[in-house]
Amino acid sequence: MKGRTLVRGWVKGGLRQAVALVGELTTHQDGPRILCYHGVVEQPPDEWSVTPQQLSAQMEIVCGEGNPVSIGQVVAWLLDGGDLPERAIAVTFDDGYQDVLERAAPILDQRRLPGAAFVITGLVDGNARDESYQPTRPLLSWPEIQLLARRGWAIGSHTLSHPILSQQSLAASQKELTASRARLAEVLGQDVSVLAYPYGTRRTVSQRDRDLARAAGYRVALLDSIGAVSRGCDRFALPRCKVLGSDSLRVFRASLSGRLDLWRRIEDR
Ligand SMILES: [Zn+2]
């Protein structure tokens, strides 16, 4: 990691630790939780990625203290009256880095954990990325995405070019959501029901974008705003618990139990 990125990671890690401590004094919302990862690499270039060792230790906690479920099970629970165990946890990866297949999938497979990957379809096709987004490592190719799908992973959309949707024109935002869903359906030969918004904060995703996600045919859409999913929440703004490389296992446990939910106040401010 570069110096400034490293320091920012430490500061954020310390802040999240403090929030988790304060969170022990509060009550939290029950319900399934969706974890949001990005890549898994030996030497993470930024705070968004974790090491294989971190992921392994975290998945041990997920299996030991929670009940792993697929994102499809969460959707079925939310919309179709399906059952879910207590402390249900789904594991998702945004951006579609190659290391999701190479590093994350073997760790999840080892524990029979279902995974989900949200891919940026235009970038997989070799088209231009949005200027706000800079991939730090190679992305999955279509054959690799198809391989993940055959291995039981859920594949969802992370738009065409990873823009800040709320800053796009209506037509551009609509295209990002509809064309990426259509492309995935074409390549995978199946309906695509889940969208993960790029950046996924309440500032980068407007109500208009949520409406466009609904109109594009998704069944649910995921933010990166921490919290538990509840049957009463807006299904086009489902919360997810983002896991950062600077998170200690204590902070990770706090994000599973709800003790870190106060973090949303900091991030949404
Ligand atoms: Zn992303």
Residues whose N, C-alpha, C, O or C-beta is under 5 A from the ligand:
A	BS01	ZN	D94 D95 P198 Y199
